[in-house]
């Protein structure tokens, strides 16, 4: 009989980006590996009118589940509470209503052999289920949940230390992220993300047709950013970087902006005010559309202040893009340190220079590497066999 694994993570079922796609890839790879029945649950915050205004987000429909690539995700909704916000942000106390949500939800799960959680809130629910059902749990840490949030809040830091200590295994998506976790106790190992096989180099004929569809004239180079617009992504650096690229590069050039988020409006206004920049704003795009977009991009830019193991850079390289990024977190592990720039006073100038060099002379950054999910599934399977016996 197959072992039953409960997967819990916080995400946005209507905006599937990095973490959601990483979880999805892990589930599909482990399912294909055999031996497990996997039941995924997505923890999702239902915003109020006030919280949507603060987050600059839109109202989303209420759904119980959604299916992608034959994987059925059940949705666990909790409502944003201003009381919880005051308790956690002002008084550094545990949230009242979210804690009630965890206890109530944990009672629903029975008959599983193991809980696999992703990130902080997933870990909290996994711990609650583990205590009630006396089953082991693991946590995969993806980025901000380790390198940012614990250092902004003493409450989150204390809770994170307890979670890592109690989890049977803690998986980290990059070497850099595991090093960052050194103040926290627990059993640890690196478990890299992979990339969907949909991200691959298209033929020259397919690329030409796609570029025509997206309005890119022959000979025009595309420089792009794809991802969320939050402070940790350092997206406010894009206007200066791109203006410097425009000054350096004399040929036809277009800048693509893919994604949305809290800082999107400010970045968009700043880019529009730079008269020399020819920008196209795509907004959020479904994951199914990203391989086509990536095959049109010449250079992808990732100026983040911190990262775990950014899936978007792996996807870009698999599609034949060049990519440059900041020298933080797991970015150098993917791109190579020579294709990254340290944060600092000359950051935007150095980033522009790297982009300019790739526009003049594209290079192979993969060097024969692959980012498949199979290796990840084998490591995860071996860890679960040790845990389950």
PLY file of the C-alpha trace (Angstrom):
ply
format ascii 1.0
element vertex 389
property float x
property float y
property float z
element edge 388
property int vertex1
property int vertex2
end_header
0.00 0.00 0.00
1.30 3.45 -0.90
2.24 5.83 1.89
-0.09 8.84 2.20
1.60 12.24 2.26
-0.20 15.44 3.18
1.35 18.52 1.53
0.52 21.94 3.05
1.81 25.31 1.90
0.76 28.93 1.74
0.27 30.24 -1.77
-2.03 31.99 -4.19
-4.05 29.58 -6.29
-4.88 32.46 -8.66
-1.30 33.70 -9.10
1.02 30.72 -9.49
4.59 31.97 -9.30
7.85 30.72 -7.77
6.87 28.87 -4.60
3.62 27.48 -6.02
5.41 26.24 -9.14
8.19 24.72 -7.02
5.67 22.83 -4.88
3.81 21.73 -8.02
7.00 20.42 -9.61
7.95 18.53 -6.44
4.52 16.89 -6.20
4.49 15.76 -9.82
8.04 14.39 -9.67
7.49 12.50 -6.41
4.17 11.09 -7.71
5.90 9.84 -10.85
8.59 8.26 -8.68
5.93 5.98 -7.18
5.18 4.70 -3.73
3.16 7.69 -2.48
-0.37 9.03 -2.61
-0.05 12.81 -2.29
-2.79 15.16 -1.09
-1.92 18.88 -1.52
-3.61 21.71 0.38
-2.99 25.39 -0.34
-3.36 27.79 2.61
-4.77 31.03 1.26
-5.54 34.34 2.94
-8.88 35.93 2.09
-8.31 39.66 2.20
-10.81 42.23 3.44
-11.55 45.46 1.57
-9.02 47.23 3.82
-6.22 44.68 3.40
-6.74 44.60 -0.38
-6.30 48.37 -0.41
-3.07 48.16 1.60
-1.69 45.31 -0.52
-2.90 46.83 -3.82
-4.55 43.51 -4.64
-7.86 42.68 -6.29
-10.80 40.69 -4.97
-10.55 36.97 -5.74
-13.30 34.40 -5.98
-13.79 31.86 -3.22
-12.98 28.32 -4.40
-12.65 24.97 -2.64
-10.16 23.44 -5.04
-8.44 23.86 -8.40
-6.71 21.31 -10.64
-3.47 21.84 -12.60
-1.77 19.10 -14.64
-4.01 16.49 -12.99
-2.95 17.61 -9.49
-5.99 18.62 -7.42
-5.26 21.33 -4.85
-7.71 21.75 -2.00
-7.91 25.32 -0.65
-7.74 26.14 3.07
-8.96 29.73 3.44
-8.47 31.97 6.44
-9.68 35.54 6.70
-7.29 38.44 7.23
-7.77 39.87 10.72
-6.72 43.36 11.81
-6.68 42.03 15.39
-4.13 39.38 14.41
-2.08 42.02 12.60
-1.95 44.21 15.73
-1.11 41.23 17.95
1.78 40.06 15.77
3.16 43.35 14.43
2.69 45.62 17.45
2.70 43.35 20.52
4.76 40.46 19.02
2.21 37.95 20.29
0.78 34.89 18.59
-2.22 35.66 16.35
-5.57 34.75 17.91
-7.72 33.93 14.88
-4.99 32.31 12.77
-4.11 30.09 15.73
-7.77 29.05 15.94
-7.71 28.36 12.20
-4.66 26.08 12.65
-6.26 24.08 15.49
-9.58 23.73 13.67
-7.93 22.75 10.39
-5.53 20.25 12.00
-8.52 18.26 13.31
-9.67 17.59 9.72
-6.64 15.52 8.73
-6.54 11.83 9.60
-4.92 8.73 8.15
-1.74 10.26 6.74
1.75 8.86 7.20
3.70 12.12 6.89
3.14 15.87 6.47
5.32 17.74 3.98
5.13 21.49 4.56
6.51 24.40 2.60
7.50 27.68 4.27
6.51 29.17 7.61
2.69 28.95 7.73
2.75 25.55 6.11
5.16 24.51 8.85
2.83 25.77 11.57
-0.06 23.71 10.21
2.17 20.66 9.71
3.31 20.88 13.33
-0.30 21.08 14.54
-1.29 18.02 12.46
1.83 16.16 13.63
0.94 16.69 17.28
-2.68 15.56 16.87
-1.97 12.53 14.68
1.48 11.56 16.04
3.06 11.51 12.58
6.35 13.08 11.40
6.56 16.29 9.42
9.15 17.94 7.18
9.48 21.57 6.08
10.95 22.97 2.88
12.23 26.53 3.21
12.25 28.57 0.00
13.63 32.05 0.69
12.12 34.98 2.61
10.81 32.56 5.25
14.45 32.13 6.36
16.56 34.98 5.01
14.17 37.88 5.79
11.08 37.34 7.96
12.76 35.84 11.06
15.10 38.83 11.28
12.25 41.34 11.15
10.24 39.82 13.98
11.35 38.25 17.26
8.09 36.26 17.30
8.71 34.76 13.84
12.32 34.04 14.79
11.25 32.16 17.93
8.55 30.21 16.06
10.94 29.36 13.21
13.51 27.97 15.66
10.87 25.74 17.23
9.66 24.50 13.83
13.14 23.64 12.55
13.93 21.83 15.80
10.71 19.76 15.72
10.67 18.92 12.00
12.08 15.51 11.15
13.92 17.10 8.20
14.36 20.68 7.04
14.96 21.02 3.30
16.56 24.18 1.86
16.40 24.99 -1.86
19.99 26.30 -2.00
23.31 26.01 -0.18
23.19 29.74 0.62
19.75 29.43 2.21
20.86 26.54 4.43
23.87 28.60 5.54
21.53 31.46 6.44
19.55 29.04 8.63
22.59 28.29 10.82
21.17 30.05 13.94
18.24 27.63 13.91
18.56 24.04 15.19
17.38 20.88 13.46
18.14 18.20 10.86
18.96 19.89 7.55
19.77 19.15 3.96
19.78 20.93 0.58
17.05 19.94 -1.85
17.30 21.95 -5.05
14.31 22.94 -7.14
13.93 21.69 -10.68
12.31 23.08 -13.80
9.31 21.87 -15.76
10.18 20.18 -19.05
7.98 22.80 -20.74
10.86 25.26 -20.29
13.12 24.41 -23.21
14.65 26.06 -26.26
12.17 26.39 -29.10
13.21 26.15 -32.73
14.32 29.29 -34.57
11.07 29.18 -36.57
8.97 28.99 -33.39
10.91 31.86 -31.83
10.47 34.03 -34.92
6.72 33.40 -34.90
6.44 34.18 -31.17
8.46 37.40 -31.46
6.19 38.48 -34.30
3.13 37.69 -32.16
4.48 39.82 -29.32
5.34 42.72 -31.62
9.13 42.33 -31.50
10.60 43.40 -34.83
13.51 41.56 -36.43
16.85 42.50 -34.89
15.29 43.96 -31.71
16.70 42.70 -28.41
14.46 42.03 -25.40
15.56 42.74 -21.82
13.05 41.61 -19.21
12.10 41.32 -15.56
9.67 38.55 -14.56
8.40 38.14 -11.03
6.76 39.89 -8.10
7.10 43.57 -7.27
8.04 43.66 -3.60
10.82 45.40 -1.68
12.99 42.28 -1.41
12.93 41.96 -5.22
14.56 45.41 -5.51
12.38 46.27 -8.51
12.79 50.01 -7.93
16.35 49.56 -9.30
15.00 48.53 -12.72
14.45 52.05 -14.17
18.07 53.10 -13.50
19.48 49.77 -14.73
17.48 49.86 -17.92
18.20 53.52 -18.65
21.92 52.77 -18.39
21.49 49.77 -20.72
19.67 51.98 -23.20
22.58 54.44 -23.12
25.17 51.69 -23.67
23.41 49.69 -26.38
22.89 51.40 -29.72
20.63 48.83 -31.43
16.82 48.44 -31.26
15.77 47.46 -27.74
12.55 46.76 -25.84
12.08 46.24 -22.09
9.48 43.75 -20.89
7.86 43.92 -17.44
6.14 40.66 -16.44
4.34 40.44 -13.10
2.65 42.62 -10.52
2.85 43.42 -6.82
2.95 46.17 -4.24
5.68 48.23 -5.95
4.40 47.71 -9.50
2.63 51.08 -9.74
5.72 53.02 -8.65
8.02 51.09 -10.98
5.62 51.52 -13.90
5.31 55.29 -13.36
9.08 55.65 -13.12
9.68 53.64 -16.28
7.07 55.61 -18.22
8.72 58.87 -17.14
12.01 57.76 -18.75
11.28 58.84 -22.31
14.11 56.82 -23.84
12.75 53.49 -22.62
10.47 51.41 -24.83
8.58 49.30 -22.26
5.85 46.68 -22.56
3.86 45.78 -19.41
2.44 42.25 -19.44
1.08 42.03 -15.89
0.76 38.59 -14.32
1.01 35.72 -16.78
-0.09 32.10 -16.23
2.80 29.62 -15.90
1.70 27.96 -19.14
2.54 31.16 -21.04
6.01 31.67 -19.56
8.00 29.25 -21.79
6.85 31.19 -24.88
7.79 34.54 -23.30
11.16 33.22 -22.12
12.01 32.08 -25.63
11.64 35.68 -26.83
13.81 37.25 -24.13
17.52 37.90 -24.71
18.50 38.87 -21.16
16.57 38.38 -17.94
17.34 40.71 -15.02
17.02 39.75 -11.33
18.15 42.63 -9.04
16.90 41.09 -5.74
18.09 42.12 -2.30
17.88 38.45 -1.29
16.79 35.13 -2.79
16.55 31.46 -1.94
16.83 29.65 -5.28
14.92 31.72 -7.87
13.07 29.35 -10.18
12.71 32.05 -12.84
16.46 32.11 -13.53
16.55 28.34 -14.02
13.58 28.56 -16.37
15.27 31.34 -18.34
18.52 29.43 -18.82
16.64 26.33 -19.93
14.93 28.42 -22.62
18.24 29.80 -23.90
18.03 33.23 -22.26
21.00 34.86 -20.67
20.44 36.09 -17.12
22.17 38.47 -14.75
21.40 38.99 -11.09
22.53 40.37 -7.78
25.17 38.41 -5.85
22.85 37.27 -3.08
21.35 34.00 -1.83
21.19 31.17 -4.33
21.49 33.34 -7.48
25.26 32.74 -7.96
24.67 28.98 -7.57
22.57 29.09 -10.75
24.11 31.89 -12.83
27.73 31.64 -11.72
29.32 34.39 -9.64
30.81 36.02 -12.76
27.26 36.77 -13.99
26.19 38.45 -10.75
26.83 41.87 -9.24
27.28 42.69 -5.52
24.80 45.13 -4.01
26.33 48.52 -3.42
26.95 51.99 -4.76
27.75 50.96 -8.35
25.16 48.20 -8.51
22.98 49.62 -11.30
25.97 50.58 -13.47
27.58 47.15 -13.11
24.29 45.37 -13.80
23.81 47.45 -16.95
27.32 46.58 -18.10
26.67 42.83 -17.65
23.41 43.09 -19.61
25.12 45.09 -22.34
27.84 42.44 -22.71
25.23 39.70 -23.14
23.35 41.79 -25.71
26.54 42.13 -27.73
27.66 38.52 -27.31
25.19 35.90 -25.99
26.77 33.00 -24.07
25.83 29.52 -22.92
25.29 29.78 -19.16
24.06 26.21 -18.73
27.43 24.59 -19.55
25.76 21.21 -19.97
23.82 21.39 -16.70
20.19 20.39 -16.35
17.58 21.44 -13.81
15.24 18.46 -13.91
12.97 17.37 -11.07
14.01 13.70 -11.21
17.13 14.16 -9.06
15.08 16.12 -6.51
12.46 13.37 -6.37
15.11 10.69 -5.74
16.60 12.64 -2.82
13.17 13.39 -1.36
12.11 9.75 -1.74
15.26 8.55 0.06
14.63 10.97 2.94
11.01 9.82 3.31
12.04 6.15 3.30
14.39 6.87 6.21
11.65 8.70 8.10
8.90 6.15 7.44
11.07 3.04 7.76
0 1
1 2
2 3
3 4
4 5
5 6
6 7
7 8
8 9
9 10
10 11
11 12
12 13
13 14
14 15
15 16
16 17
17 18
18 19
19 20
20 21
21 22
22 23
23 24
24 25
25 26
26 27
27 28
28 29
29 30
30 31
31 32
32 33
33 34
34 35
35 36
36 37
37 38
38 39
39 40
40 41
41 42
42 43
43 44
44 45
45 46
46 47
47 48
48 49
49 50
50 51
51 52
52 53
53 54
54 55
55 56
56 57
57 58
58 59
59 60
60 61
61 62
62 63
63 64
64 65
65 66
66 67
67 68
68 69
69 70
70 71
71 72
72 73
73 74
74 75
75 76
76 77
77 78
78 79
79 80
80 81
81 82
82 83
83 84
84 85
85 86
86 87
87 88
88 89
89 90
90 91
91 92
92 93
93 94
94 95
95 96
96 97
97 98
98 99
99 100
100 101
101 102
102 103
103 104
104 105
105 106
106 107
107 108
108 109
109 110
110 111
111 112
112 113
113 114
114 115
115 116
116 117
117 118
118 119
119 120
120 121
121 122
122 123
123 124
124 125
125 126
126 127
127 128
128 129
129 130
130 131
131 132
132 133
133 134
134 135
135 136
136 137
137 138
138 139
139 140
140 141
141 142
142 143
143 144
144 145
145 146
146 147
147 148
148 149
149 150
150 151
151 152
152 153
153 154
154 155
155 156
156 157
157 158
158 159
159 160
160 161
161 162
162 163
163 164
164 165
165 166
166 167
167 168
168 169
169 170
170 171
171 172
172 173
173 174
174 175
175 176
176 177
177 178
178 179
179 180
180 181
181 182
182 183
183 184
184 185
185 186
186 187
187 188
188 189
189 190
190 191
191 192
192 193
193 194
194 195
195 196
196 197
197 198
198 199
199 200
200 201
201 202
202 203
203 204
204 205
205 206
206 207
207 208
208 209
209 210
210 211
211 212
212 213
213 214
214 215
215 216
216 217
217 218
218 219
219 220
220 221
221 222
222 223
223 224
224 225
225 226
226 227
227 228
228 229
229 230
230 231
231 232
232 233
233 234
234 235
235 236
236 237
237 238
238 239
239 240
240 241
241 242
242 243
243 244
244 245
245 246
246 247
247 248
248 249
249 250
250 251
251 252
252 253
253 254
254 255
255 256
256 257
257 258
258 259
259 260
260 261
261 262
262 263
263 264
264 265
265 266
266 267
267 268
268 269
269 270
270 271
271 272
272 273
273 274
274 275
275 276
276 277
277 278
278 279
279 280
280 281
281 282
282 283
283 284
284 285
285 286
286 287
287 288
288 289
289 290
290 291
291 292
292 293
293 294
294 295
295 296
296 297
297 298
298 299
299 300
300 301
301 302
302 303
303 304
304 305
305 306
306 307
307 308
308 309
309 310
310 311
311 312
312 313
313 314
314 315
315 316
316 317
317 318
318 319
319 320
320 321
321 322
322 323
323 324
324 325
325 326
326 327
327 328
328 329
329 330
330 331
331 332
332 333
333 334
334 335
335 336
336 337
337 338
338 339
339 340
340 341
341 342
342 343
343 344
344 345
345 346
346 347
347 348
348 349
349 350
350 351
351 352
352 353
353 354
354 355
355 356
356 357
357 358
358 359
359 360
360 361
361 362
362 363
363 364
364 365
365 366
366 367
367 368
368 369
369 370
370 371
371 372
372 373
373 374
374 375
375 376
376 377
377 378
378 379
379 380
380 381
381 382
382 383
383 384
384 385
385 386
386 387
387 388
